[in-house]
Amino acid sequence: MLNKNESEISKWMRGTHNFTIDTISMIENVLGVELLRVATEPA
């Protein structure tokens, strides 16, 4: 669903790959969950 090759996903699983914001966003969309939330200070 993410159009990623097996070697890249293997790096994710081993923890040897840094995710980009775009990749995190795609994973969130596919899984339907929030993985990353940017904290903001109250105004």
MDAnalysis code that builds the backbone (N, CA, C; Angstrom):
import MDAnalysis as mda
import numpy as np

u = mda.Universe.empty(129, n_residues=43, atom_resindex=np.repeat(np.arange(43), 3), trajectory=True)
u.add_TopologyAttr("name", ["N", "CA", "C"] * 43)
u.add_TopologyAttr("resid", np.arange(1, 44))
u.add_TopologyAttr("resname", ["MET", "LEU", "ASN", "LYS", "ASN", "GLU", "SER", "GLU", "ILE", "SER", "LYS", "TRP", "MET", "ARG", "GLY", "THR", "HIS", "ASN", "PHE", "THR", "ILE", "ASP", "THR", "ILE", "SER", "MET", "ILE", "GLU", "ASN", "VAL", "LEU", "GLY", "VAL", "GLU", "LEU", "LEU", "ARG", "VAL", "ALA", "THR", "GLU", "PRO", "ALA"])
u.atoms.positions = np.array([
    [0.813, -1.204, 0.000],
    [0.000, 0.000, 0.000],
    [0.857, 1.270, 0.000],
    [2.095, 1.159, 0.474],
    [2.977, 2.320, 0.512],
    [3.915, 2.394, -0.685],
    [3.888, 1.360, -1.524],
    [4.794, 1.290, -2.674],
    [6.260, 1.400, -2.267],
    [6.622, 0.712, -1.182],
    [8.012, 0.665, -0.708],
    [8.561, -0.724, -0.984],
    [9.865, -0.812, -1.277],
    [10.427, -2.125, -1.548],
    [10.764, -2.842, -0.234],
    [10.925, -4.146, -0.337],
    [11.137, -4.991, 0.830],
    [12.388, -4.597, 1.621],
    [13.439, -4.179, 0.935],
    [14.675, -3.820, 1.631],
    [14.488, -2.578, 2.506],
    [13.691, -1.625, 2.041],
    [13.450, -0.430, 2.849],
    [12.632, -0.770, 4.096],
    [11.616, -1.601, 3.933],
    [10.794, -1.992, 5.077],
    [11.629, -2.805, 6.060],
    [12.540, -3.607, 5.575],
    [13.443, -4.369, 6.436],
    [14.289, -3.430, 7.289],
    [14.755, -2.324, 6.710],
    [15.514, -1.319, 7.470],
    [14.647, -0.692, 8.557],
    [13.368, -0.450, 8.239],
    [12.448, 0.094, 9.236],
    [12.350, -0.860, 10.418],
    [12.198, -2.137, 10.104],
    [11.991, -3.145, 11.140],
    [13.241, -3.348, 11.999],
    [14.419, -3.170, 11.412],
    [15.673, -3.298, 12.155],
    [16.012, -2.031, 12.939],
    [15.347, -0.930, 12.622],
    [15.647, 0.329, 13.295],
    [16.870, 1.030, 12.735],
    [17.227, 0.741, 11.501],
    [18.419, 1.350, 10.893],
    [18.059, 2.400, 9.850],
    [16.838, 2.891, 9.889],
    [16.375, 3.860, 8.895],
    [15.663, 4.995, 9.620],
    [15.976, 6.215, 9.247],
    [15.274, 7.370, 9.797],
    [14.082, 7.687, 8.905],
    [12.913, 7.805, 9.512],
    [11.701, 8.098, 8.768],
    [11.616, 9.578, 8.435],
    [11.112, 9.886, 7.250],
    [10.802, 11.271, 6.911],
    [9.383, 11.566, 7.380],
    [9.057, 12.825, 7.490],
    [7.692, 13.217, 7.858],
    [6.703, 12.685, 6.826],
    [7.086, 12.720, 5.560],
    [6.203, 12.208, 4.499],
    [5.916, 10.720, 4.688],
    [6.937, 9.941, 5.008],
    [6.745, 8.509, 5.219],
    [5.866, 8.247, 6.427],
    [6.102, 8.970, 7.514],
    [5.271, 8.814, 8.709],
    [3.823, 9.133, 8.386],
    [3.607, 10.188, 7.628],
    [2.255, 10.578, 7.239],
    [1.584, 9.491, 6.401],
    [2.327, 8.896, 5.459],
    [1.764, 7.824, 4.635],
    [1.401, 6.609, 5.491],
    [2.259, 6.253, 6.442],
    [1.980, 5.117, 7.320],
    [0.741, 5.399, 8.165],
    [0.640, 6.617, 8.687],
    [-0.544, 6.996, 9.467],
    [-1.817, 6.835, 8.644],
    [-1.779, 7.296, 7.401],
    [-2.958, 7.209, 6.534],
    [-3.351, 5.771, 6.249],
    [-2.368, 4.920, 5.975],
    [-2.648, 3.518, 5.675],
    [-3.195, 2.794, 6.902],
    [-2.590, 3.047, 8.073],
    [-3.009, 2.353, 9.294],
    [-4.234, 2.981, 9.949],
    [-4.490, 4.239, 9.633],
    [-5.617, 4.937, 10.253],
    [-5.368, 5.282, 11.710],
    [-4.093, 5.519, 12.059],
    [-3.729, 5.891, 13.428],
    [-2.777, 7.088, 13.402],
    [-2.717, 7.774, 14.533],
    [-1.783, 8.895, 14.666],
    [-0.496, 8.371, 15.289],
    [0.623, 8.518, 14.589],
    [1.916, 8.074, 15.091],
    [2.738, 9.212, 15.664],
    [2.491, 10.400, 15.183],
    [3.297, 11.544, 15.569],
    [2.398, 12.741, 15.811],
    [2.617, 13.386, 16.937],
    [1.856, 14.603, 17.247],
    [2.856, 15.692, 17.612],
    [2.707, 16.844, 17.000],
    [3.586, 17.966, 17.281],
    [2.960, 18.764, 18.422],
    [3.704, 18.854, 19.502],
    [3.218, 19.585, 20.667],
    [3.314, 21.089, 20.429],
    [2.306, 21.806, 20.847],
    [2.318, 23.263, 20.753],
    [2.046, 23.847, 22.127],
    [2.588, 25.003, 22.359],
    [2.341, 25.693, 23.618],
    [1.019, 26.444, 23.525],
    [0.297, 26.528, 24.630],
    [-0.960, 27.295, 24.607],
    [-0.695, 28.757, 24.237],
    [-1.608, 29.347, 23.523],
    [-1.445, 30.731, 23.069],
    [-1.626, 31.709, 24.196],
])
